[in-house]
Amino acid sequence: MLVQNDSGKAITELAFVGFDTVERPLAVGVVMLILYTLAITANTANICFIVMDKRLHQPMYIFICHLAIVDMVYCTSSCPTMIGILLFGSKTISYKPCILQMFVFHLGAAMEMFAIAVMAFDRFFAIGSPLWYPSVMTNFRCFLITVLLWLVGASVLSILPASLVPLPVCYSTLKYMFCDYAAIIRTTCVDPEPYFNNISVITTCIIIGTFGFICLSYIKIVIVVLKMSIKSDKKKAIHTCLSHVIVIVCFYAPTFIRVVLTRIGVVLSLEERNGLMVGSIIGPSLVNPFVYCFRTEEIRKKLFKIFSKFDTTERRK
């Protein structure tokens, strides 16, 4: 795609400059590559465990599987670009792929919040209405919910590329490490502030809406748990929710830190902003599968069984 700036010169590529101040790019790139590989491997393993074991074809595991898919999409939308810059010096990208990367990145972030929110509702329904839960939350309905979430997310966030495509481009450098909305809008010839306000409204609505929904779900869960008279039921409910709470903290903590610091006027350096951004992308995608591997009994047993068979085979050799 050729984009004309005000001087009439065609800009065919954009260059990333977000990592130009990194002192040891190779070391940072290697660490990021290892973390990214671990995240993809762990999430793929989670999906395989759930898909291959028919006993795990239940609503909770369908949502865990969906979260793993979202984690991989979110992580892959940006990490390969950053790794390519750090390890191979691949600092340029064409405009059209950049727009596509931006859309997938923001869609992945939104879907991460939607996935966590729907899992909170699933836990509330399972704990609050255990008799109704099996008949209402069927596998088909869970699958339908996930598809609808993707459609809603894609429809809402289609506003972003639609607002960028018609704009003339005046600058060929992207201030950050990959293509997000803020980076691309700064390459255009227009005043970015109105566009920042628009994306801020969309982002705020999604963050506050999903987080508020999650909080309401857990307030109701706490009320239900406090009313339980049997200690074993309380313990089971708490154990079930604890994994999800860890997932919530891992995603929302760096997101809120970045947003709050920006809103209260704290000026972050490029390195600080990059660190928070990388942490909010890789952190949840890496932590989530391990949380569910080691805290979900069925998946943990299956994992230990696989390693036991592997160890037995090695000993026989």
HELIX and SHEET records of a PDB file:
HELIX    1   1 PRO A   25  MET A   52  1                                  28    
HELIX    2   2 LYS A   54  LEU A   56  5                                   3    
HELIX    3   3 PRO A   59  THR A   76  1                                  18    
HELIX    4   4 CYS A   79  PHE A   88  1                                  10    
HELIX    5   5 TYR A   95  GLY A  128  1                                  34    
HELIX    6   6 TYR A  133  VAL A  136  1                                   4    
HELIX    7   7 ASN A  139  LEU A  157  1                                  19    
HELIX    8   8 ILE A  159  LEU A  164  1                                   6    
HELIX    9   9 TYR A  181  ILE A  185  1                                   5    
HELIX   10  10 GLU A  193  LYS A  227  1                                  35    
HELIX   11  11 LYS A  231  ARG A  263  1                                  33    
HELIX   12  12 LEU A  270  ARG A  295  1                                  26    
HELIX   13  13 GLU A  297  ARG A  316  1                                  20    
SHEET    1   A 2 VAL A   3  GLN A   4  0                                        
SHEET    2   A 2 ALA A  10  ILE A  11 -1                                        
SHEET    1   B 3 THR A  92  SER A  94  0                                        
SHEET    2   B 3 GLU A  13  PHE A  16 -1                                        
SHEET    3   B 3 THR A 173  LEU A 174  1                                        
END                                                                             
